[in-house]
């Protein structure tokens, strides 16, 4: 059973990220490439700024919020980050959420659904690729990039996609399912040899 987590990166009041993420979730459910799909909202998760005393690779978490986040990320097989662009980069809350963990992210593909103005969040999406590859994640090339995102909001709460957006979502989800299957053996714990 494959698990997809769609992470809403923006925590800003009045954000567009939640409607975009809900649309991505509906596309993922219609796609049928993943058996279990969960929308994870960093605003609801409310992780404090990194406050663990030990390096994440050790997995020696002292705070319950970290243990809960670890469990949620560990159960995923693939991710989609729904992310804004702030000043040519990705937002601090997403970076903080990534930095809390290490092993839980490894050998999992990630699709990037960015949005913004004229650049459609593509500079932020390009920048985060360095971070996710350091965590041994695999960003897929196919992506959703939504320019002038407010023009796709119907009532302030619902994204009305065009054909380009729908096609981009399908291509990204297709690639996520392919790459997830290839990476799966790397996520399987190997028996210890003595």
GROMACS elastic network, one bead per residue, 0.5 to 0.9 nm:
[ bonds ]
;  ai    aj funct       b0    kb
    1    34     6  0.75847   500
    1    35     6  0.57957   500
    1    36     6  0.73036   500
    2    33     6  0.82340   500
    2    34     6  0.52669   500
    2    35     6  0.53753   500
    2    36     6  0.62301   500
    2    37     6  0.85731   500
    2    76     6  0.75478   500
    2    77     6  0.59374   500
    2    78     6  0.80276   500
    2   177     6  0.88443   500
    2   180     6  0.86310   500
    3    34     6  0.60835   500
    3    35     6  0.62649   500
    3    37     6  0.58881   500
    3    38     6  0.78389   500
    3    75     6  0.70149   500
    3    77     6  0.51023   500
    3    78     6  0.65511   500
    3    79     6  0.85492   500
    4    28     6  0.86575   500
    4    34     6  0.62943   500
    4    35     6  0.79679   500
    4    36     6  0.61800   500
    4    38     6  0.64048   500
    4    39     6  0.85971   500
    4    76     6  0.57793   500
    4    77     6  0.60258   500
    4    79     6  0.55219   500
    4    80     6  0.75756   500
    5    36     6  0.84374   500
    5    37     6  0.59352   500
    5    39     6  0.59316   500
    5    40     6  0.65583   500
    5    72     6  0.86493   500
    5    73     6  0.79612   500
    5    76     6  0.61539   500
    5    77     6  0.79926   500
    5    78     6  0.64666   500
    5    80     6  0.64233   500
    5    81     6  0.84860   500
    6    21     6  0.69610   500
    6    22     6  0.89567   500
    6    24     6  0.78836   500
    6    25     6  0.70585   500
    6    37     6  0.74763   500
    6    38     6  0.61478   500
    6    40     6  0.58597   500
    6    41     6  0.82865   500
    6    78     6  0.86921   500
    6    79     6  0.56970   500
    6    81     6  0.60282   500
    6    82     6  0.70665   500
    7    21     6  0.76061   500
    7    38     6  0.84969   500
    7    39     6  0.60892   500
    7    41     6  0.59079   500
    7    42     6  0.70460   500
    7    79     6  0.72065   500
    7    80     6  0.61467   500
    7    82     6  0.59536   500
    7    83     6  0.83596   500
    7    94     6  0.87715   500
    8    11     6  0.79064   500
    8    17     6  0.61058   500
    8    18     6  0.63252   500
    8    20     6  0.86218   500
    8    21     6  0.62274   500
    8    39     6  0.73671   500
    8    40     6  0.61239   500
    8    42     6  0.59302   500
    8    43     6  0.79511   500
    8    80     6  0.86941   500
    8    81     6  0.64518   500
    8    82     6  0.51213   500
    8    83     6  0.67317   500
    8    94     6  0.85440   500
    9    17     6  0.71420   500
    9    18     6  0.88230   500
    9    40     6  0.88823   500
    9    41     6  0.70437   500
    9    42     6  0.58761   500
    9    43     6  0.79622   500
    9    81     6  0.67108   500
    9    82     6  0.58824   500
    9    83     6  0.51835   500
    9    84     6  0.73462   500
    9    90     6  0.87573   500
    9    91     6  0.72772   500
    9    92     6  0.88824   500
    9    93     6  0.66236   500
    9    94     6  0.52806   500
    9    97     6  0.89464   500
   10    13     6  0.87667   500
   10    15     6  0.66493   500
   10    16     6  0.81220   500
   10    17     6  0.58949   500
   10    18     6  0.79433   500
   10    41     6  0.82066   500
   10    42     6  0.70371   500
   10    43     6  0.71556   500
   10    82     6  0.80379   500
   10    83     6  0.65025   500
   10    84     6  0.66481   500
   10    91     6  0.71198   500
   10    93     6  0.71684   500
   10    94     6  0.76387   500
   11    14     6  0.88639   500
   11    15     6  0.70679   500
   11    17     6  0.83267   500
   11    41     6  0.79908   500
   11    42     6  0.63131   500
   11    44     6  0.83258   500
   11    46     6  0.86936   500
   11    93     6  0.73839   500
   12    15     6  0.53407   500
   12    16     6  0.88683   500
   12    17     6  0.89364   500
   12    43     6  0.78811   500
   15    18     6  0.68181   500
   15    19     6  0.84563   500
   16    19     6  0.58015   500
   16    20     6  0.64266   500
   16    21     6  0.87591   500
   16    84     6  0.84656   500
   16   115     6  0.86319   500
   16   149     6  0.78220   500
   16   150     6  0.76998   500
   16   153     6  0.84975   500
   16   156     6  0.81296   500
   16   157     6  0.79364   500
   17    20     6  0.50830   500
   17    21     6  0.59607   500
   17    22     6  0.85613   500
   17    82     6  0.64710   500
   17    83     6  0.67583   500
   17    84     6  0.70976   500
   17   114     6  0.89692   500
   17   115     6  0.81188   500
   18    21     6  0.50123   500
   18    22     6  0.61354   500
   18    23     6  0.86287   500
   18    41     6  0.78233   500
   18    82     6  0.83929   500
   18   157     6  0.81142   500
   19    22     6  0.50787   500
   19    23     6  0.62720   500
   19    24     6  0.86797   500
   19   153     6  0.81031   500
   19   156     6  0.81945   500
   19   157     6  0.55378   500
   19   158     6  0.54278   500
   19   159     6  0.59450   500
   20    23     6  0.51640   500
   20    24     6  0.62637   500
   20    25     6  0.86240   500
   20    82     6  0.71977   500
   20   113     6  0.84397   500
   20   115     6  0.83582   500
   20   149     6  0.87170   500
   20   153     6  0.89815   500
   20   157     6  0.89027   500
   20   158     6  0.77474   500
   20   159     6  0.61558   500
   21    25     6  0.60299   500
   21    26     6  0.86052   500
   21    39     6  0.74048   500
   21    80     6  0.89680   500
   21    81     6  0.86143   500
   21    82     6  0.59861   500
   21   113     6  0.84179   500
   22    26     6  0.62642   500
   22    27     6  0.86921   500
   22    39     6  0.76783   500
   22   158     6  0.81385   500
   22   159     6  0.82684   500
   23    26     6  0.50919   500
   23    27     6  0.62968   500
   23    28     6  0.86501   500
   23   158     6  0.76511   500
   23   159     6  0.62924   500
   23   160     6  0.82900   500
   23   161     6  0.82096   500
   24    27     6  0.50509   500
   24    28     6  0.61394   500
   24    29     6  0.86620   500
   24    80     6  0.85567   500
   24    82     6  0.83207   500
   24   113     6  0.81488   500
   24   169     6  0.72542   500
   25    28     6  0.50173   500
   25    29     6  0.61980   500
   25    30     6  0.86454   500
   25    37     6  0.74152   500
   25    38     6  0.79060   500
   25    39     6  0.70314   500
   26    29     6  0.51394   500
   26    30     6  0.62366   500
   26    31     6  0.85370   500
   27    30     6  0.51523   500
   27    31     6  0.60309   500
   27    32     6  0.89471   500
   27   166     6  0.76667   500
   27   169     6  0.68319   500
   27   170     6  0.75013   500
   27   173     6  0.86574   500
   28    32     6  0.66144   500
   28    33     6  0.73038   500
   28    34     6  0.74608   500
   28    37     6  0.76143   500
   28   169     6  0.80145   500
   28   170     6  0.81260   500
   28   173     6  0.69225   500
   29    32     6  0.56094   500
   29    33     6  0.79678   500
   29    34     6  0.76432   500
   29    35     6  0.85326   500
   29    36     6  0.87936   500
   29    37     6  0.73178   500
   30    33     6  0.85772   500
   31    34     6  0.79038   500
   31   170     6  0.70024   500
   31   173     6  0.73210   500
   31   174     6  0.82312   500
   32    35     6  0.69916   500
   33   173     6  0.71709   500
   33   174     6  0.72735   500
   33   176     6  0.85532   500
   33   177     6  0.60398   500
   34    37     6  0.67055   500
   34   173     6  0.89778   500
   34   177     6  0.74042   500
   40    43     6  0.88762   500
   40    44     6  0.80284   500
   40    45     6  0.77204   500
   40    72     6  0.89698   500
   41    44     6  0.53750   500
   41    45     6  0.62348   500
   41    46     6  0.87181   500
   42    46     6  0.60169   500
   42    47     6  0.74494   500
   42    93     6  0.73725   500
   42    94     6  0.77129   500
   42    97     6  0.79422   500
   43    46     6  0.53223   500
   43    47     6  0.83109   500
   43    93     6  0.87710   500
   44    47     6  0.86195   500
   45    65     6  0.83002   500
   45    69     6  0.81232   500
   46    65     6  0.86822   500
   47    50     6  0.77990   500
   47    65     6  0.67946   500
   47    66     6  0.79029   500
   47    69     6  0.85489   500
   47    93     6  0.82881   500
   47    96     6  0.80651   500
   47    97     6  0.71611   500
   48    51     6  0.70550   500
   48    65     6  0.86374   500
   48    96     6  0.84628   500
   49    93     6  0.82187   500
   49    96     6  0.65362   500
   49    97     6  0.87284   500
   50    53     6  0.88950   500
   50    96     6  0.64253   500
   50    97     6  0.82677   500
   50    99     6  0.75926   500
   50   100     6  0.63660   500
   51    63     6  0.83102   500
   51   100     6  0.85326   500
   52    55     6  0.76082   500
   52    56     6  0.79534   500
   52    60     6  0.86429   500
   52    61     6  0.65529   500
   52    62     6  0.66473   500
   52    63     6  0.71472   500
   52    66     6  0.80004   500
   52   100     6  0.76643   500
   53    56     6  0.89382   500
   53    60     6  0.87412   500
   53    61     6  0.80877   500
   53    62     6  0.78293   500
   54    57     6  0.84117   500
   54    58     6  0.70202   500
   54    59     6  0.79881   500
   54    60     6  0.64674   500
   54    61     6  0.72713   500
   54    62     6  0.85945   500
   55    58     6  0.58358   500
   55    59     6  0.75692   500
   55    60     6  0.79235   500
   55   100     6  0.86835   500
   55   101     6  0.86049   500
   55   102     6  0.87162   500
   56    59     6  0.54222   500
   56    60     6  0.72809   500
   56    61     6  0.77404   500
   56    99     6  0.75976   500
   56   100     6  0.61468   500
   56   102     6  0.54451   500
   56   103     6  0.77546   500
   57    60     6  0.83231   500
   57   101     6  0.69761   500
   57   102     6  0.51221   500
   57   103     6  0.59495   500
   57   104     6  0.89993   500
   58    61     6  0.82968   500
   58   102     6  0.84619   500
   58   103     6  0.84981   500
   59    67     6  0.89394   500
   59    70     6  0.87064   500
   59   101     6  0.77075   500
   59   102     6  0.80654   500
   59   103     6  0.78385   500
   61    64     6  0.77945   500
   61    66     6  0.63198   500
   61    67     6  0.63101   500
   61    70     6  0.89799   500
   62    65     6  0.89493   500
   62    66     6  0.75863   500
   62    67     6  0.78874   500
   63    66     6  0.54419   500
   63    67     6  0.65487   500
   63    68     6  0.88562   500
   64    68     6  0.60777   500
   64    69     6  0.84949   500
   65    68     6  0.51547   500
   65    69     6  0.61435   500
   65    70     6  0.85192   500
   66    70     6  0.59181   500
   66    71     6  0.85408   500
   66   100     6  0.70853   500
   66   101     6  0.81662   500
   67    71     6  0.62226   500
   67    72     6  0.87256   500
   68    71     6  0.52257   500
   68    72     6  0.63627   500
   68    73     6  0.87965   500
   69    72     6  0.51550   500
   69    73     6  0.62012   500
   69    74     6  0.84366   500
   69    97     6  0.84539   500
   69   100     6  0.84137   500
   69   101     6  0.83487   500
   70    73     6  0.53182   500
   70    74     6  0.59006   500
   70    75     6  0.86353   500
   70   100     6  0.83260   500
   70   101     6  0.66919   500
   70   104     6  0.66003   500
   71    74     6  0.51215   500
   71    75     6  0.62889   500
   71    76     6  0.89880   500
   71   104     6  0.82580   500
   72    75     6  0.55665   500
   72    76     6  0.69290   500
   73    76     6  0.54517   500
   73    77     6  0.85982   500
   73   101     6  0.85963   500
   73   104     6  0.59265   500
   73   105     6  0.68187   500
   74    77     6  0.79864   500
   74   103     6  0.82720   500
   74   105     6  0.70718   500
   75   104     6  0.83639   500
   76    79     6  0.72362   500
   76   104     6  0.86731   500
   76   105     6  0.86539   500
   76   108     6  0.81066   500
   77   107     6  0.86440   500
   77   108     6  0.58682   500
   77   109     6  0.75803   500
   77   180     6  0.66574   500
   77   184     6  0.78588   500
   77   187     6  0.88472   500
   78   108     6  0.53094   500
   78   109     6  0.51084   500
   78   110     6  0.58734   500
   78   111     6  0.81638   500
   78   176     6  0.70187   500
   78   177     6  0.81686   500
   78   180     6  0.64732   500
   79   108     6  0.75015   500
   79   109     6  0.63983   500
   79   111     6  0.61911   500
   79   112     6  0.85068   500
   79   176     6  0.83041   500
   80   109     6  0.85281   500
   80   110     6  0.54078   500
   80   112     6  0.56490   500
   80   113     6  0.67976   500
   80   176     6  0.89230   500
   81    94     6  0.86610   500
   81   110     6  0.71166   500
   81   111     6  0.63350   500
   81   112     6  0.51067   500
   81   113     6  0.59428   500
   81   114     6  0.78506   500
   82   111     6  0.86672   500
   82   112     6  0.63692   500
   82   114     6  0.58119   500
   82   115     6  0.79524   500
   83    90     6  0.69582   500
   83    91     6  0.76676   500
   83    94     6  0.81781   500
   83   112     6  0.74095   500
   83   113     6  0.62027   500
   83   115     6  0.65709   500
   83   116     6  0.89241   500
   83   121     6  0.74755   500
   83   124     6  0.79099   500
   83   125     6  0.77682   500
   84    89     6  0.84311   500
   84    90     6  0.64640   500
   84    91     6  0.69846   500
   84   113     6  0.86664   500
   84   114     6  0.57261   500
   84   115     6  0.53569   500
   84   116     6  0.60817   500
   84   120     6  0.84097   500
   84   121     6  0.58452   500
   84   124     6  0.73308   500
   84   125     6  0.87187   500
   85    88     6  0.60171   500
   85    89     6  0.54231   500
   85    90     6  0.52084   500
   85    91     6  0.68179   500
   85   114     6  0.73983   500
   85   115     6  0.69826   500
   85   116     6  0.62128   500
   85   117     6  0.88307   500
   85   119     6  0.87296   500
   85   120     6  0.79388   500
   85   122     6  0.76865   500
   85   123     6  0.71572   500
   85   124     6  0.52006   500
   85   125     6  0.79972   500
   86    89     6  0.52406   500
   86    90     6  0.58831   500
   86    91     6  0.60766   500
   86   116     6  0.88159   500
   86   121     6  0.83257   500
   86   124     6  0.75047   500
   87    90     6  0.80977   500
   87    91     6  0.89919   500
   87   124     6  0.85663   500
   88   121     6  0.79230   500
   88   122     6  0.86079   500
   88   123     6  0.55516   500
   88   124     6  0.58408   500
   88   127     6  0.84602   500
   89   121     6  0.82249   500
   89   122     6  0.89837   500
   89   123     6  0.62256   500
   89   125     6  0.77763   500
   89   126     6  0.85408   500
   89   127     6  0.63915   500
   89   128     6  0.78938   500
   90    93     6  0.87485   500
   90    94     6  0.73260   500
   90    95     6  0.76541   500
   90   121     6  0.83395   500
   90   123     6  0.81637   500
   90   125     6  0.70996   500
   90   127     6  0.72340   500
   90   128     6  0.67378   500
   91    94     6  0.57598   500
   91    95     6  0.67460   500
   91    96     6  0.89594   500
   91   124     6  0.82483   500
   92    95     6  0.50736   500
   92    96     6  0.60499   500
   92    97     6  0.85876   500
   93    96     6  0.50615   500
   93    97     6  0.61764   500
   93    98     6  0.86531   500
   94    97     6  0.50994   500
   94    98     6  0.62423   500
   94    99     6  0.86315   500
   95    98     6  0.51179   500
   95    99     6  0.61022   500
   95   100     6  0.87823   500
   95   128     6  0.84812   500
   95   131     6  0.83095   500
   96    99     6  0.50893   500
   96   100     6  0.63563   500
   97   100     6  0.55361   500
   97   101     6  0.75950   500
   98   101     6  0.60941   500
   98   102     6  0.77768   500
   98   105     6  0.81962   500
   98   131     6  0.84519   500
   98   132     6  0.81292   500
   98   135     6  0.85141   500
   99   102     6  0.71366   500
   99   135     6  0.89911   500
  101   104     6  0.63114   500
  101   105     6  0.71799   500
  101   135     6  0.88486   500
  102   105     6  0.58182   500
  102   106     6  0.70551   500
  102   135     6  0.61386   500
  102   136     6  0.87466   500
  103   106     6  0.54441   500
  103   135     6  0.76991   500
  103   136     6  0.86924   500
  104   107     6  0.88399   500
  104   108     6  0.88816   500
  104   135     6  0.89713   500
  105   108     6  0.62254   500
  105   109     6  0.89585   500
  105   132     6  0.83483   500
  105   135     6  0.62696   500
  105   136     6  0.70872   500
  105   137     6  0.62625   500
  106   109     6  0.87517   500
  106   133     6  0.89852   500
  106   135     6  0.59205   500
  106   137     6  0.52936   500
  106   138     6  0.85559   500
  106   186     6  0.87218   500
  106   187     6  0.74474   500
  107   135     6  0.84200   500
  107   136     6  0.56384   500
  107   137     6  0.51013   500
  107   138     6  0.67282   500
  107   180     6  0.83156   500
  107   183     6  0.57994   500
  107   184     6  0.74943   500
  107   186     6  0.63852   500
  107   187     6  0.61654   500
  108   136     6  0.76623   500
  108   137     6  0.50711   500
  108   138     6  0.61292   500
  108   139     6  0.85697   500
  108   179     6  0.82520   500
  108   180     6  0.64186   500
  108   183     6  0.66855   500
  108   184     6  0.79100   500
  108   187     6  0.79973   500
  109   137     6  0.56725   500
  109   139     6  0.56030   500
  109   140     6  0.66351   500
  109   176     6  0.62105   500
  109   177     6  0.86708   500
  109   179     6  0.63892   500
  109   180     6  0.59344   500
  109   183     6  0.78993   500
  110   132     6  0.82890   500
  110   137     6  0.69054   500
  110   138     6  0.60531   500
  110   140     6  0.61872   500
  110   176     6  0.70414   500
  111   138     6  0.87261   500
  111   139     6  0.59694   500
  111   140     6  0.56282   500
  111   141     6  0.78602   500
  111   142     6  0.72993   500
  111   143     6  0.61584   500
  111   144     6  0.81936   500
  111   172     6  0.64483   500
  111   173     6  0.77250   500
  111   175     6  0.86331   500
  111   176     6  0.67962   500
  112   125     6  0.64132   500
  112   139     6  0.75942   500
  112   140     6  0.78496   500
  112   141     6  0.86888   500
  112   142     6  0.80804   500
  112   143     6  0.53496   500
  112   144     6  0.64043   500
  112   145     6  0.81341   500
  112   172     6  0.83844   500
  113   121     6  0.84425   500
  113   125     6  0.79536   500
  113   143     6  0.59368   500
  113   145     6  0.59047   500
  113   146     6  0.78249   500
  113   169     6  0.84531   500
  114   120     6  0.62437   500
  114   122     6  0.64121   500
  114   124     6  0.76605   500
  114   125     6  0.64771   500
  114   143     6  0.79648   500
  114   144     6  0.61721   500
  114   146     6  0.62712   500
  114   147     6  0.86896   500
  115   119     6  0.80123   500
  115   122     6  0.76379   500
  115   144     6  0.81161   500
  115   145     6  0.56666   500
  115   147     6  0.59612   500
  115   148     6  0.75953   500
  115   149     6  0.60536   500
  116   119     6  0.64618   500
  116   122     6  0.84807   500
  116   145     6  0.83451   500
  116   146     6  0.65242   500
  116   147     6  0.54927   500
  116   148     6  0.58030   500
  116   149     6  0.57342   500
  116   150     6  0.83384   500
  117   120     6  0.53906   500
  117   121     6  0.73367   500
  117   146     6  0.80251   500
  117   147     6  0.50616   500
  117   149     6  0.65688   500
  117   150     6  0.84258   500
  118   121     6  0.82535   500
  118   146     6  0.87704   500
  118   147     6  0.52369   500
  118   148     6  0.59320   500
  119   122     6  0.58761   500
  119   123     6  0.72140   500
  119   145     6  0.83993   500
  119   146     6  0.83566   500
  119   147     6  0.61263   500
  119   148     6  0.83299   500
  120   123     6  0.81911   500
  120   144     6  0.89407   500
  120   145     6  0.52149   500
  120   148     6  0.68069   500
  120   149     6  0.75904   500
  121   124     6  0.54803   500
  121   125     6  0.63652   500
  121   126     6  0.88108   500
  121   145     6  0.65940   500
  121   146     6  0.73618   500
  121   147     6  0.75006   500
  122   126     6  0.60766   500
  122   127     6  0.85369   500
  122   145     6  0.65644   500
  122   146     6  0.88503   500
  123   126     6  0.51179   500
  123   127     6  0.61552   500
  123   128     6  0.87607   500
  124   127     6  0.50580   500
  124   128     6  0.62392   500
  124   129     6  0.88617   500
  125   128     6  0.54435   500
  125   129     6  0.67111   500
  125   143     6  0.89174   500
  125   145     6  0.89038   500
  126   129     6  0.55840   500
  126   130     6  0.78751   500
  127   130     6  0.61583   500
  127   131     6  0.76867   500
  128   131     6  0.51817   500
  128   132     6  0.63550   500
  128   133     6  0.86532   500
  129   132     6  0.52903   500
  129   133     6  0.60917   500
  129   134     6  0.85671   500
  129   137     6  0.89698   500
  129   138     6  0.84905   500
  129   139     6  0.65267   500
  130   133     6  0.54703   500
  130   134     6  0.63836   500
  131   134     6  0.52100   500
  131   135     6  0.66717   500
  131   137     6  0.88371   500
  132   135     6  0.50540   500
  132   136     6  0.65216   500
  132   137     6  0.52510   500
  132   138     6  0.70931   500
  132   139     6  0.72038   500
  133   137     6  0.50547   500
  133   138     6  0.61538   500
  133   139     6  0.73971   500
  134   137     6  0.73513   500
  135   138     6  0.88666   500
  138   179     6  0.81540   500
  138   183     6  0.89233   500
  139   142     6  0.87571   500
  139   176     6  0.88448   500
  140   143     6  0.73108   500
  140   172     6  0.72693   500
  140   175     6  0.67302   500
  140   176     6  0.67563   500
  140   179     6  0.78712   500
  141   172     6  0.77856   500
  141   175     6  0.82837   500
  142   168     6  0.70685   500
  142   169     6  0.83621   500
  142   171     6  0.62173   500
  142   173     6  0.84312   500
  142   175     6  0.70847   500
  142   176     6  0.87994   500
  143   168     6  0.62429   500
  143   169     6  0.70989   500
  143   171     6  0.77655   500
  143   172     6  0.54761   500
  143   173     6  0.89301   500
  144   165     6  0.65313   500
  144   166     6  0.87060   500
  144   167     6  0.89066   500
  144   168     6  0.53952   500
  144   169     6  0.59693   500
  144   172     6  0.73098   500
  145   165     6  0.76175   500
  145   168     6  0.81034   500
  146   149     6  0.56430   500
  146   152     6  0.87807   500
  146   165     6  0.72654   500
  147   150     6  0.85641   500
  147   151     6  0.86677   500
  148   151     6  0.58524   500
  148   152     6  0.77113   500
  149   152     6  0.55345   500
  149   153     6  0.71443   500
  149   159     6  0.85635   500
  150   153     6  0.52908   500
  150   154     6  0.86691   500
  150   156     6  0.81066   500
  150   159     6  0.86915   500
  151   154     6  0.79832   500
  151   159     6  0.89147   500
  151   160     6  0.88667   500
  152   158     6  0.80743   500
  152   159     6  0.53758   500
  152   160     6  0.52365   500
  152   161     6  0.63580   500
  152   162     6  0.82105   500
  153   156     6  0.53202   500
  153   157     6  0.65489   500
  153   158     6  0.54955   500
  153   160     6  0.61582   500
  153   161     6  0.87493   500
  154   157     6  0.68821   500
  154   158     6  0.54909   500
  154   159     6  0.61766   500
  154   160     6  0.62765   500
  155   158     6  0.60434   500
  155   159     6  0.84208   500
  156   159     6  0.81550   500
  161   164     6  0.79666   500
  161   165     6  0.58329   500
  161   166     6  0.65544   500
  162   165     6  0.54384   500
  162   166     6  0.64215   500
  162   167     6  0.87921   500
  163   166     6  0.50629   500
  163   167     6  0.60678   500
  163   168     6  0.84777   500
  164   167     6  0.52099   500
  164   168     6  0.61005   500
  164   169     6  0.86288   500
  165   168     6  0.50566   500
  165   169     6  0.61654   500
  165   170     6  0.86990   500
  166   169     6  0.51299   500
  166   170     6  0.63116   500
  166   171     6  0.87239   500
  167   170     6  0.51249   500
  167   171     6  0.61856   500
  167   172     6  0.85617   500
  168   171     6  0.51869   500
  168   172     6  0.60807   500
  168   173     6  0.85583   500
  169   172     6  0.51613   500
  169   173     6  0.60808   500
  169   174     6  0.84704   500
  170   173     6  0.51921   500
  170   174     6  0.59944   500
  170   175     6  0.85774   500
  171   174     6  0.50890   500
  171   175     6  0.62371   500
  171   176     6  0.86143   500
  172   175     6  0.52059   500
  172   176     6  0.61215   500
  172   177     6  0.87473   500
  173   177     6  0.62350   500
  173   178     6  0.86627   500
  174   177     6  0.54022   500
  174   178     6  0.64369   500
  174   179     6  0.88109   500
  175   178     6  0.50643   500
  175   179     6  0.60420   500
  175   180     6  0.83082   500
  176   179     6  0.52646   500
  176   180     6  0.58308   500
  176   181     6  0.85296   500
  177   180     6  0.51426   500
  177   181     6  0.62881   500
  177   182     6  0.88276   500
  178   181     6  0.53823   500
  178   182     6  0.65299   500
  178   183     6  0.88827   500
  179   182     6  0.50796   500
  179   183     6  0.61380   500
  179   184     6  0.85061   500
  180   183     6  0.51765   500
  180   184     6  0.59563   500
  181   184     6  0.52517   500
  181   185     6  0.80207   500
  182   185     6  0.70907   500
  182   186     6  0.83725   500
  183   186     6  0.54626   500
  183   187     6  0.68511   500
  184   187     6  0.52438   500
  184   188     6  0.66442   500
  185   188     6  0.52161   500
  185   189     6  0.84564   500
  186   189     6  0.77190   500
  186   190     6  0.87190   500
  187   190     6  0.87724   500
  189   192     6  0.88966   500
  190   193     6  0.88373   500
